[in-house]
Every structure is written in C-alpha cells, then in structure tokens.
C-alpha cells in the first residue's frame, strides 16, 4: 500500500524552474518530489503549539520556510534565513507567500 499521512497536506510549492515541488502537512512534515526540490528538514517530529498553514521556498530552491497558525516561522536550508516571526500578535495566520 501507499504511505499514510500523519496530518493533512496544507500547502504545495513549486521548485524553481519547474523541476519538482514540495508538499507540507499541518504537522510540518515535508515531502519533496523531483530533482529541484531537495529535503532540508521538517517539523514533523516537533510538538508544535499551532499547526503549519503555509510554506514558501527561496528563489534558489536551496531552502524553504513554514508558517504556523500563530505566526511562528520555521526556516530550513542554507538560503532560508530566519528573520523573525509573527507569533504573539494575537491574529491568526492563514498562509505564506514569497515577496
């Protein structure tokens, strides 16, 4: 049989150049598909305060960020620098986009 997810998929991000994509689950589990989408880590085994609601990748594809419902940000990979988070704002976060 196929793999069983621990939590539902909440986001999908294409790899630069269209050479793959990442899927992220609400527990921060990451699934990388294709040669352009490398695995840099996940929060799949971390006890999160709030679920992950979105993901975006760096322009180079050498990293990605997750954001949780409470604004917590998680950075993975050499090009995904942690610049702070929105946790503690009291407002729910519903997604993440690359600027």
Backbone torsions as a table, in degrees:
resi	resn	phi	psi	omega
1	UNK	NA	174.9	-180.0
2	UNK	-82.7	175.6	178.3
3	UNK	-73.9	148.5	176.9
4	UNK	-107.8	130.3	179.2
5	UNK	-78.7	142.0	173.3
6	UNK	-74.6	-38.0	-179.6
7	UNK	-138.1	160.5	-177.9
8	UNK	-70.1	152.6	174.0
9	UNK	-71.0	132.7	-179.1
10	UNK	-121.3	-5.0	-179.3
11	UNK	-160.8	155.1	176.7
12	UNK	-141.0	132.5	-178.9
13	UNK	-131.1	129.1	177.8
14	UNK	-74.7	148.0	173.1
15	UNK	-77.7	150.4	177.8
16	UNK	-55.1	138.4	179.3
17	UNK	80.7	0.6	178.8
18	UNK	72.4	22.3	-177.9
19	UNK	-97.1	38.8	178.2
20	UNK	138.0	-173.9	-179.7
21	UNK	-162.7	162.8	174.8
22	UNK	-115.8	144.6	169.1
23	UNK	-115.4	141.1	177.0
24	UNK	-125.3	138.6	177.9
25	UNK	-98.8	165.7	-176.4
26	UNK	-64.2	-19.2	175.3
27	UNK	-90.1	2.3	-179.4
28	UNK	87.0	7.2	173.1
29	UNK	-65.9	136.1	-176.9
30	UNK	-118.2	141.9	179.3
31	UNK	-128.7	117.8	-176.5
32	UNK	-105.5	132.1	-179.3
33	UNK	-129.9	131.2	176.5
34	UNK	95.5	162.0	-174.9
35	UNK	-69.5	-22.0	-178.9
36	UNK	-90.3	-2.9	-176.9
37	UNK	-116.5	91.1	179.1
38	UNK	-85.9	152.8	176.4
39	UNK	-87.7	125.0	179.4
40	UNK	-116.7	-1.7	-179.6
41	UNK	134.7	172.4	-177.8
42	UNK	-156.9	174.8	172.6
43	UNK	-111.7	21.0	-177.5
44	UNK	-59.0	-24.6	179.9
45	UNK	-111.8	16.6	179.4
46	UNK	-102.8	139.6	176.7
47	UNK	-81.7	92.8	-177.1
48	UNK	-75.2	145.7	175.7
49	UNK	-70.3	-43.0	178.2
50	UNK	-132.4	155.7	-178.1
51	UNK	-71.5	156.1	173.2
52	UNK	-70.6	137.2	-179.8
53	UNK	-121.7	-10.2	-178.9
54	UNK	-164.3	167.5	-177.2
55	UNK	-151.9	149.9	168.4
56	UNK	-145.6	157.0	-179.1
57	UNK	-109.9	157.0	174.2
58	UNK	-69.0	159.5	180.0
59	UNK	-60.9	-30.4	-179.6
60	UNK	-82.2	-17.5	-174.1
61	UNK	80.8	7.4	-178.7
62	UNK	-98.5	37.6	177.2
63	UNK	161.9	169.7	178.1
64	UNK	-158.4	162.3	177.9
65	UNK	-123.7	148.4	169.5
66	UNK	-115.5	152.4	170.6
67	UNK	-127.6	138.8	178.7
68	UNK	-96.5	165.0	-178.8
69	UNK	-55.9	-30.0	179.8
70	UNK	-90.3	4.7	178.7
71	UNK	93.1	-1.0	176.0
72	UNK	-63.9	135.7	-179.2
73	UNK	-114.7	140.3	179.7
74	UNK	-127.4	125.4	-176.7
75	UNK	-111.0	137.2	-179.7
76	UNK	-136.8	138.5	176.5
77	UNK	99.8	160.9	-174.3
78	UNK	-66.6	-26.3	-177.7
79	UNK	-99.5	-1.6	-179.1
80	UNK	-99.3	92.0	-179.2
81	UNK	-83.6	141.0	175.9
82	UNK	-83.8	120.7	-177.6
83	UNK	-114.0	8.9	-178.6
84	UNK	120.1	179.6	-178.6
85	UNK	-144.2	169.3	178.6
86	UNK	-100.6	12.9	-178.9
87	UNK	-66.1	144.3	-179.5
88	UNK	91.8	0.8	179.8
89	UNK	-77.7	-19.8	-179.5
90	UNK	84.1	-3.6	179.6
91	UNK	-106.5	136.2	179.2
92	UNK	-70.8	142.2	175.3
93	UNK	-100.1	138.2	-176.5
94	UNK	-120.0	-5.7	-179.9
95	UNK	-176.3	-179.9	-177.1
96	UNK	-147.0	142.0	178.5
97	UNK	-139.6	154.2	176.8
98	UNK	-87.2	134.2	-178.7
99	UNK	-92.3	NA	NA
